[in-house]
Amino acid sequence: MRIEKQHMKPSDSPIGAAPFTRRSFLKSTSAAAGGAALLSTLAPERFALGASPGDTLKVALVGCGGRGSGAADQALRTEGGTKLVAVADAFKDRLDGSLKALKQNHADKVQVPEENQFVGFDGYKKAIALADVVILATPPGFRPMMFEEAIRQGKHVFMEKPVAVDGPGVRKVLAAAEEAKRKNLKVGVGLQRHHQTGYIETIKRIHAGEIGDIVSMRCYWNGSTPWVRPRKELAAKLGRPPTEMEYQMHNWYYFVWLCGDHIAEQHIHNLDVMNWVKQAPPVRCVGMGGCEVRKGQDYGEIFDHHAVEFEYADGTRMFSQCRHILNCWNNVSEHVVGTKGSCDVSGHIIRGEKPWRFRSDAANRPKDPYQQEHDDLFDAIRRDKPFNEAVYGATSSLTAVMGRMATYSGKVIDYDAALNSSIDTMPKNLAWDAMPLVKPGPDGMYPRAVPGKTEVL
């Protein structure tokens, strides 16, 4: 995406002039003046109390795609009483399909009358108002404003990753996360490896020094290209040409304001694991990328490959790759090299002075991590346990965003600069006839970032 200098303008977010820094972000996100400015706008409507194990928790689903429907299914499978009471989506057919599937699996728990089914850009506010727990699973670009609204209304939240696609969005999430703590609201983020037994045990051993001091790290998300919904197919379905907003919403994966590029939407999982290993996000990065193969009028503005070198505060380097090109080497994994050994983090294997491998058997098989993350969140709600994953969700989201900034610009990007970037990718008007900030040229092709020319800060 080419973001020219004339597009650079202050965020509409009421952030004060004092910048966020990596240090203030890591100190429980409480010291930044900008955050305090935003928190003052989130007037508490109610403060959450711990629910008793016997209470029935009302759930609202915002974003009825495959991941949202899956998250709602898992929420309804948690221990204790739950019921789905409201749903919201931009598209009615997606909402209808999600409800149909959920009713098949949870006939007694899906209680969503027609008046609680909200279609359009602002239906999320009404759905949130009806629930105790809100699942936010729309395209990621909407996450900051929806999370902010859920916390303003005093609701517990599960939100999918990434939690933002740009610096202004991360700052909104940061401020709302602090408000959630003040209101005693529980927040889960869909970085499910934090709830996966193999990862937990492996990283516990790294932190205990079993591979010594960390020397270097690398991670990958190299895989196939995702779905696309061609303009001609949408026109046939609608019986008319789609508006540009309709087209981009249907193809949200290919637009930065909605997806953040695949380095943010997918590769965040691996980057998050690396931050977990280091117990902090990186301080800067540099990288390169582009669109070599996935070209055409229906492939939006994002790159099909990124390679980024991240640097942590102690000088440790982490090398990351993500790629969406068919017929190439595929790999999704994380690896760490230490002074006493090495670790295949994703494979849960340590080699060196203290070799170890995570093993499970039929009698002690770990639960599916997608289910476990919901079990842990709902248990925290019912038993009033501390539970707020929004901070590391935000730091890992920003790690991915700064990686994108580096590949788009060709420049070294510092964490603090990425966090305080003034470029807000969200359109100011959300309506089906509104024009997004990025639009196709006369040839139908969308402009892409040009390293050395594109401005990202």
GUMARDREN-125734 format. One record per residue (C-alpha): x, y, z; residue in one letter. Coordinates in steps of 0.25 Angstrom, whole numbers, plus 5000, padded with zeros to 4 digits. Layout:
<rs>
XYZa ...
</rs>
This chain:
<rs>
500050005000m 500650134996r 500350235007i 500850375002e 501250485011k 500050565008q 499250445014h 499950465027m 499050525038k 498850515053p 497950405058s 496550435062d 496850365074s 496850455086p 498350425089i 499150535096g 500350595091a 501350515100a 501750395092p 501650245096f 502950175098t 503350035098r 503750055113r 502450115117s 501650005109f 502349895117l 502149955130k 500749905131s 500350015121t 500050115132s 501050225131a 500750285117a 500050415117a 499350385104g 498750265110g 498250345121a 497550445111a 496850325104l 496450265117l 495750385122s 494750375110t 494350235114l 493250265124a 492950145133p 491550095131e 491649975140r 492749905147f 492849755145a 492749655156l 493249515157g 492049425153a 491849305161s 492049165155p 490549145154g 490249275147d 489849265132t 490749365124l 490049435112k 490949435100v 490949525088a 491649495075l 492149605066v 492749555053g 492049425048c 493149375039g 493849235041g 494749285053r 493649355060g 492649235058s 493749145064g 494049235075a 492549245079a 492449095078d 493649085088q 493049185097a 491749105098l 492548985101r 493149045114t 492848985127e 491649055133g 490349115128g 490549195115t 489549245104k 489749325091l 488749445092v 489249535081a 490049535067v 490549645058a 491149645045d 491349735033a 490649635024f 489349565026k 489649435019d 490849415028r 490049445040l 489049345036d 490049235033g 490749245046s 489449245054l 488949115046k 490249045049a 490249085064l 488849045066k 489148905060q 490248885071n 489548965083h 488048965080a 487748995095d 488849105096k 488649185084v 487549285088q 487649395078v 486249455073p 486149535061e 486249665068e 487549625074n 488149595060q 488949725055f 489449745041v 490249865037g 491449945042f 490949995055d 490149875060g 491249835069y 490849935079k 489449875080k 489949735081a 491049775092i 489949835100a 489149705102l 490349615107a 491249585118d 492349535109v 492649585095v 493349515084i 494049605074l 494449535062a 494249635050t 495349665041p 496449725050p 496349865046g 495049885053f 495649825066r 496149945073p 494850025072m 494049895076m 494849865088f 494850005092e 493350005092e 493249865099a 494049925110i 493250055111r 492049965113q 492649885124g 492749745116k 493749635117h 494349615104v 494949505095f 495649565083m 496349505071e 497749535067k 498349635062p 497649735071v 498049855062a 498649875049v 499350015051d 499950095062g 498750175065p 497950045067g 498949985076v 498950115085r 497350105086k 497549955090v 498649995100l 497750095107a 496450015107a 497349895113a 497649985124e 496250025126e 495849875126a 496749855138k 496149975145r 494749915143k 495149775146n 494849725132l 495449595127k 496049595113v 496549485105g 497249495092v 497249385081g 498749355082l 498449215086q 499849165087r 499949225101h 498849125105h 499549005098q 500248905108t 501348875099g 501749025097y 501549055112i 502448945116e 503548975105t 503649125108i 503649095123k 504949015121r 505549125112i 505249225123h 505849135133a 507149135125g 507148995120e 507749045106i 508649155113g 508649295108d 507849325095i 508749355084v 507749355072s 506349325068m 505549295055r 504149275051c 503349245039y 501949245033w 502149205019n 500849145013g 499849145002s 499049274998t 497649295004p 496349304998w 495949414988v 494549464984r 494649524970p 493949644966r 493149574955k 492649464965e 492149574975l 491449644964a 490749524959a 490349494974k 489849634976l 489249654963g 490049784961r 491449824962p 491849834977p 492249974983t 493749984986e 493449975001m 492649844998e 493749784990y 494849815000q 494049765011m 493749635004h 495249625001n 495749675014w 496949595015y 497649675003y 497449815009f 498349875020v 497249955027w 496449825029l 497549715030c 498849775033g 499549685022d 499849545025h 501049575033i 500049625043a 498849535041e 499549405041q 501049425044h 500649495057i 500549355064h 502049325062n 502449465065l 501649455078d 502349325082v 503749395080m 503349515089n 502849415099w 504249345099v 504849485101k 503849535110q 503749665103a 503549715089p 504749755079p 505249895079v 505449915064r 505449835051c 505849845037v 505349755025g 504949735011m 503749685003g 502849704991g 501849644982c 502549544973e 501449444969v 500049484974r 499749594965k 498449644958g 497249724960q 496649634971d 497849624980y 497749764986g 499049834992e 499749735001i 501049664999f 501249524996d 502549505004h 503249575016h 504649555022a 504949635034v 506049635044e 505649685058f 506549735069e 506249715084y 506849805095a 507949715098d 508449705084g 507849575081t 507349565066r 506149485062m 505949455047f 504549435042s 503949395028q 502549385023c 502049355009r 500849335001h 501349264989i 500949134983l 501849014980n 502949064990c 503549015003w 502449025014n 502749035028n 502049085041v 503049085053s 503849155063e 505349125067h 506349175077v 507849155078v 508449165092g 509849155098t 509549015103k 508648965093g 507548995083s 506048975083c 504948945073d 503849025080v 502748985071s 503248835072g 503448845087h 504848785086i 506148835093i 507448785088r 508748805095g 509248785110e 507848765115k 507148685104p 505648685105w 504348655097r 502948685101f 502048555101r 500648525103s 499848405103d 498448355102a 498248365117a 498848505118n 498548575105r 498548725105p 497248795101k 497048865088d 497749005091p 496549075083y 495649015094q 496649035105q 496749185103e 495249195105h 495149105117d 496249185123d 495549315120l 494149275125f 494749215138d 495449345141a 494049415139i 493349315148r 494449315159r 494849455158d 496349425154k 497249525148p 497249505133f 497649615123n 498349575110e 498149705103a 499549755106v 500349645100y 499249635089g 499549785086a 501149765087t 501049655077s 500149725068s 501049845068l 502249745065t 501549705053a 501149845049v 502649895050m 503049775042g 502149815031r 502549965032m 504049915030a 503749835018t 502749945012y 503750055014s 505149985013g 505550065025k 505950025040v 504650045048i 504750065063d 503750005072y 503350145078d 503250205065a 502350095060a 501450115073l 501350265071n 501150265056s 500050365052s 499650285040i 498250235043d 497850135032t 496350135036m 495350205027p 494650325034k 493350285028n 492850135029l 491650125019a 491450035007w 491450154998d 492750215005a 494050204998m 495250145006p 496550215006l 497150114996v 496550094983k 496850034969p 497550114958g 496950134944p 497549994941d 496749924952g 498049904960m 498249944974y 499550024978p 500549944986r 501649994995a 502950034988v 504150014997p 504950144997g 503750224994k 502650185003t 502450265016e 501950185028v 502150275040l 
</rs>
